[in-house]
Amino acid sequence: MLHGKGIVLGVTGGIAAYKACDIVRRLTRLHASVRVVMTENAKEFVAPLTFETLSGNPVYSDNFEKAWEIGHISLQKFADLTIVAPATANIIGKMASGIADDLLSTSLMAARSPVLIAPAMNSGMWLNPATQRNAETLKAWGYHFVGPSSGELACGDTDVGRMSEPEEIVEAAKRILLPKRDFEGKTVLVTAGPTREMLDPVRFLSNRSTGKMGYAIAEAARDRGAKVHLVTGPVDIKAPESVSVINITSTFDMFNAVCSLVDQADVVIQAAAPADFTPETVAAQKIKKTGDSMTVKLVSTPDIAMHIGRNKRRNQVFVAFAAETENVNQNAEGKRERKNADIIVANDVTKTGAGFGADTNIVTIISEDRKRSLPIMKKREVADEILNEVERIFGCGTQK
Ligand SMILES: Cc1cc2nc3c(=O)[nH]c(=O)nc-3n(C[C@H](O)[C@H](O)[C@H](O)COP(=O)(O)O)c2cc1C
C-alpha cells in the first residue's frame, strides 16, 4: 500500500522508543522504505541494530559521520513523510525554536515533506506551558500530530502523555501519504471572498473576508477528485489550479453566478461573505464632499444562502458558514435551520487564529445529528474536516 513511499522515522530519547520498532515493522510490511534517524539519547533506550534489522537500512544519527553518503539534505530528498515517534518534549521544543544541533533536528529543519509528530512524555512535561506552546506553534505551522493519548505512563501515573499506539501512528501516516479521492465524480460549488457594493465609480462597501477559507475548500475538494466551480469576490490570493473560477464583484453578481451553477452541484459550500445590504443607487460620478455628513440608503441584497437552501435538491449537500462575534454556536444553529443547510461551520471571528485573514481557523462543524468543536487548525485542514462531514452525510443519506 505504501509501495514507493520513503519514510524517515526520527526516534528520540523516551521510554516509548521501543514501540518505534513496531512502527518500522508495520511500515515495512506495507512496503514503505524506512530510514531511521536516532538521537544520541534514543540509543540509550534501543540499540540501533534493532532498527537496522527491522528497516533493512543503516541507522543514522551523527551529523558528520558518513555525511558524504547520507546527510540531512539527502535524507529529506528521500522522505515523502517524516515521522518523529516518540517525540520528546526536547525535540518538540527544538523544532518550535528553530534549533538544529544534531542530525534529526537538522533534517527536520530541512524537511519539505509533511512531518508527523507522536509526542510521548510524562504528563507534567506534556502539560508544561512551554511544551503546550511549542506544540501549538508547530500545529499552526502545519505539522501533523497524533496523540498523545491518556493511559498508563512509564512513570506509573495514569494521565495524558502516552504515545499513540503504533497502529494509530501508521494510520495517521497513511492518511497523509494516501490522499482520499472520495469526491471523484462529484461537482462542488464553492463561494469565497467578500463582495463589493459600489457607492460611486471609486468607492464601495465591503468586508474583511480574504477568501482563504473558501479557496482552501476548493483546493481540498479538487485534491479529493471533485470537479470544482469557485465563485469568488475580489481577493489577493491565487486560485487553485484546475478549478473553474468565476470572478464576481457584487452580491447580486454572486447570486446570479450561483443560480447558474447550483443545479449541476452535488455539494454547495457558501464560504463567501456577501454583503447583506447595498446602496440603493450607485452614483454615476464620484460623489463630491458637499457638507459635514451624508446619508446613504442601503437596501437588502438577494439572500444567496436562503436561495440555495430553499431550492436544495435531494442528494445535494449544502454547507453554510456563520462568522459570529457572540453566542457563536447558538446563532449558528439558528442560521442552519433558517437557511435549510445540512452543515453550518461556526467560527468566532474575534478569536486569535480564527476568521478573516488568518491562515488558521477555529471552527465548530454543526450538522443535524452532531456538533464537533475542532482545535486551531490550518484552513486546509479545516477544509478537509468539512469535506469529511459532507461525505458522512452523503454516506448516511440524511440530506434534508
Ligand atoms: C529513563 C528516561 C526516560 C525518559 N523518558 C522521556 C519521555 O518519555 N519523554 C520525554 O520527553 N523525555 C524523556 N526523558 C528525557 C529525555 O531523554 C531528555 O529530555 C533528552 O534530552 C531528550 O533528548 P532527545 O530529544 O535528543 O532524544 C527520559 C529520560 C530518561 C533518563
The ligand as an SDF file (V2000), in Angstrom:
LIG
                    3D

 31 33  0  0  0  0  0  0  0  0999 V2000
   14.6780    6.8260   31.7010 C   0  0  0  0  0  0  0  0  0  0  0  0
   14.3090    8.0890   30.9870 C   0  0  0  0  0  0  0  0  0  0  0  0
   13.1060    8.1750   30.3460 C   0  0  0  0  0  0  0  0  0  0  0  0
   12.7480    9.3510   29.6670 C   0  0  0  0  0  0  0  0  0  0  0  0
   11.5440    9.4080   29.0170 N   0  0  0  0  0  0  0  0  0  0  0  0
   11.1990   10.5500   28.3820 C   0  0  0  0  0  0  0  0  0  0  0  0
    9.9630   10.6160   27.6890 C   0  0  0  0  0  0  0  0  0  0  0  0
    9.2020    9.6630   27.6420 O   0  0  0  0  0  0  0  0  0  0  0  0
    9.6590   11.7760   27.0710 N   0  0  0  0  0  0  0  0  0  0  0  0
   10.4860   12.8640   27.1020 C   0  0  0  0  0  0  0  0  0  0  0  0
   10.1290   13.8970   26.5370 O   0  0  0  0  0  0  0  0  0  0  0  0
   11.6810   12.7910   27.7240 N   0  0  0  0  0  0  0  0  0  0  0  0
   12.0580   11.6720   28.3680 C   0  0  0  0  0  0  0  0  0  0  0  0
   13.2560   11.6120   29.0120 N   0  0  0  0  0  0  0  0  0  0  0  0
   14.1320   12.7950   28.9730 C   0  0  0  0  0  0  0  0  0  0  0  0
   14.8530   12.8790   27.6430 C   0  0  0  0  0  0  0  0  0  0  0  0
   15.6180   11.7070   27.4090 O   0  0  0  0  0  0  0  0  0  0  0  0
   15.7440   14.1150   27.6420 C   0  0  0  0  0  0  0  0  0  0  0  0
   14.9290   15.2740   27.6730 O   0  0  0  0  0  0  0  0  0  0  0  0
   16.6900   14.1560   26.4800 C   0  0  0  0  0  0  0  0  0  0  0  0
   17.4160   15.3620   26.4930 O   0  0  0  0  0  0  0  0  0  0  0  0
   15.9640   14.0150   25.1460 C   0  0  0  0  0  0  0  0  0  0  0  0
   16.8770   14.0750   24.0840 O   0  0  0  0  0  0  0  0  0  0  0  0
   16.4550   13.8820   22.5670 P   0  0  0  0  0  0  0  0  0  0  0  0
   15.1690   14.6290   22.3690 O   0  0  0  0  0  0  0  0  0  0  0  0
   17.5810   14.4550   21.8100 O   0  0  0  0  0  0  0  0  0  0  0  0
   16.3210   12.4280   22.3500 O   0  0  0  0  0  0  0  0  0  0  0  0
   13.6350   10.4500   29.6720 C   0  0  0  0  0  0  0  0  0  0  0  0
   14.8660   10.3510   30.3290 C   0  0  0  0  0  0  0  0  0  0  0  0
   15.1920    9.1840   30.9810 C   0  0  0  0  0  0  0  0  0  0  0  0
   16.5350    9.1040   31.6580 C   0  0  0  0  0  0  0  0  0  0  0  0
  1  2  1  0
  2  3  1  0
  2 30  2  0
  3  4  2  0
  4  5  1  0
  4 28  1  0
  5  6  2  0
  6  7  1  0
  6 13  1  0
  7  8  2  0
  7  9  1  0
  9 10  1  0
 10 11  2  0
 10 12  1  0
 12 13  2  0
 13 14  1  0
 14 15  1  0
 14 28  1  0
 15 16  1  0
 16 17  1  0
 16 18  1  0
 18 19  1  0
 18 20  1  0
 20 21  1  0
 20 22  1  0
 22 23  1  0
 23 24  1  0
 24 25  2  0
 24 26  1  0
 24 27  1  0
 28 29  2  0
 29 30  1  0
 30 31  1  0
M  END
$$$$
